[in-house]
Amino acid sequence: MIVHPVPYFSQWESSELVAKFVSGSLNAAEDPLWRDSGAPSAEDYAFWSRRLCGVACLRMALRYWTGESLPAFQLAQECMEAGAYRVAGDKVHGLIYAPFATYVKKRWGLPCASRPKFSLSEVRACIERGGLPLLSVHPSIRTPEVHPPHQGGHLVLGVGCDEQAIVLHNPSGLKGVSQEFFEIDWARFDTFYAGRGVEIGPVK
């Protein structure tokens, strides 16, 4: 199996508390590390943190290839300015793949492409040649034994694979269960996968 040694970032600063955040038993505004995100307030952090899966994936790729580790909110602001997020009141549209890919190329100098159609064989080839794919899956992939109600809505990062399985970093995965280097067989992954995403790299 090919596994790229990509550092992990959750979309919440306290990755060990993800189960409480996603269940609603703890408000993200109570994350003791929220200031590390660069958010202007705990309330802003609570609003945005559940929407920052794509930013978390980008942070992982940047740390892996460039050594950079910008705060999540700085990256989110840059993505908004690039048109990768569109905010209307309490609604956020995004991550929007095409402007995001343009931003990554221009801002960070990394190869990046929007993949509105991204087959499993193409995903595997991307990982095998050293790339990191951001993949649209249903967020319930954090508990892969469940059957998702639909596909897509959340981004995970592919960091490894072989013929049988794909290895993921899931920004909203559960600590010790489905967070870092989470292995799931291709057929099961496909039940969550919307067949689209973004390809970053490889970097020569």
N, C-alpha and C positions, 0 to 999 in steps of 0.2 A: 504494500500500500504506500502511495505517495502522501505524505503529510507535510505541509509547509509550516515552519515554526512561527506562526503569526501570533503576536501578543493579543490578549483579549481585552475588550472593553464592553461593559454593559451599557445600556441606554440610561440606566440609573447609576449614580455614583457609588451607592452601597450595593454591590452586586449580590451580597449574601441576603439582602432583604427583598429580592425580586418577588418571591412567592407571596409575601405580604402585600406588596404594591399591586400586583396583578389581581389578587383576590379581593382587594379593597379593605382588608383588615388594618392596613396602615396607609395613611395619606402620604403621597410622595413629598409633600411639603414638610413632613417630619423626618425626611432623610437627613441624618446627622452630617452628611458630607455634601449637601446640596450646593454649598458655596464653591466647591471645587469645580462645578460645572461652568462657572462664570455667569450664571443667571443673576439678574438684578434683584430678584426676590425669591423667597420660598414658593410663593404663589405662581410666579412665572415658571419656576422650575417644575412644579407639579403639573402645570398645563402642558409644557413642552416635552418633558421627559418621556412620556408614553408615546410620543410621536417621533422620537429621535433614533429609530432603529437604523435608518440609512446613514445618519451622522456617525453612529457608533461603528458601523461597518467601515466607513471611510477612515475613522480614527485608527482602526486596526491596520488597514492597508497602509496608511501614512507612517505609522510607527514601524511597520515591517520594512518598508522600502526606503524611508527617508529619515527615520529616527525622530521625526516631529511628533509632538503630542500636544496639540492645541486644545484648549477647553472646548467642551461640546457646544456651548452657546456661541463661541466665536465662529466655529465652523457653521453652525446653523444660520447665523446672521449672514455670513458670506454666501451660503447657499440661497437664502432668501433674496439677497441682492442680485444673484445670478439668475433668479427666476425658477429655481428648483423647488421652492416652497412658495405657495400663494396663500396669504392669510386674509380672510374676510370675517371680521368679528371673532367669534369663537370657533370658526371653522378653518382648518388647515388643509389645503390641497397639495399633495406631494408625498413622497419624493417624486418629482417629475424627471424622468430619466434623461431626456435629450439635453436640457439645459444643465443638468447635473454633470453629465459626461463632458460637456463643453467646459464647465467650471473646473473639473478635475484636471483636464488637459492644460488649460491656460494657467491656472493658479499653481498647480503642483508639478506640471511637466510629466505626468504619468499617462501612458496609453490608456484610453478609456472609451468605451462605446456603449451606447444604448442598444439593448437587445430585446425589442418588443416580442420577438419570437426566438426562443432560446431552448432548443431541444435538450433532452438529457444527454445525448451523445455529444452535443456541442459543449455542454457544461463540463462533462468529463474531460474532453479534449482541452478546454481552457485550463483546468486545474493541472492536467498532465504536462502542459507546456509552461507552467509556472505562473499562470494568471490566478486572480482571485475574483470569482463571480459573486455579485450581490444578487440574491435569488428571492423572488416574491413567493411567499408561502403563507398559509393560514397560521396565525399566531399560536394556535393550539398545538403546533408541532413541539412545543415545550413539554407536552405530555403525549408522546407519540402513540400511545395505546388507544387514544380516542379517535373517533371518526370525525374529521372536520366538516362543518356545515357547508363550506365552500372553499375555494382555493384562493390564495393571495391575501394581500392586506398587510403584510409584514415582511421585512427584509432580514435575511440571514446571510452569512458569508461562508462560501465554500472554501475550505482550507486543505482538503485532502480527498482521496478517493482510491478505489480499486474497482474491479469488475462487479463486486457484490454490493458495495456501499459507498456513500458519500460522507465526508466528515465536515461538520459545521461548527462555526462559532455563532451562537444565537444571542443577540443582544438582550432578549427577554427570556432567556432560558433559565431554568431553575438550578440553583447552586448544587453541584454534585450529581446532577441528573442529566441536564440537557443544555448546559451553558457553554463550556469549553471543550473543543475536540469531541463533539457529540457525534457518534457514528449511527447512521440509520441506513437501512438497505434501500436501494434505488426504487423498488416497487412501492415501499411504504412512503418514502419521500414524495413520490409522484402523486400520492393522494392529497398532499398538502400544496403541491407546487402548481403555480399558475402559468408556467411555461414562458416566463419573461424575467428580465432583470437587467443588470449592467455588468459589463466585463471590464475589470481594471487589470492592466498589465498584460503580459509579463514585462518586467523591467530588465533590460539587457545589461 
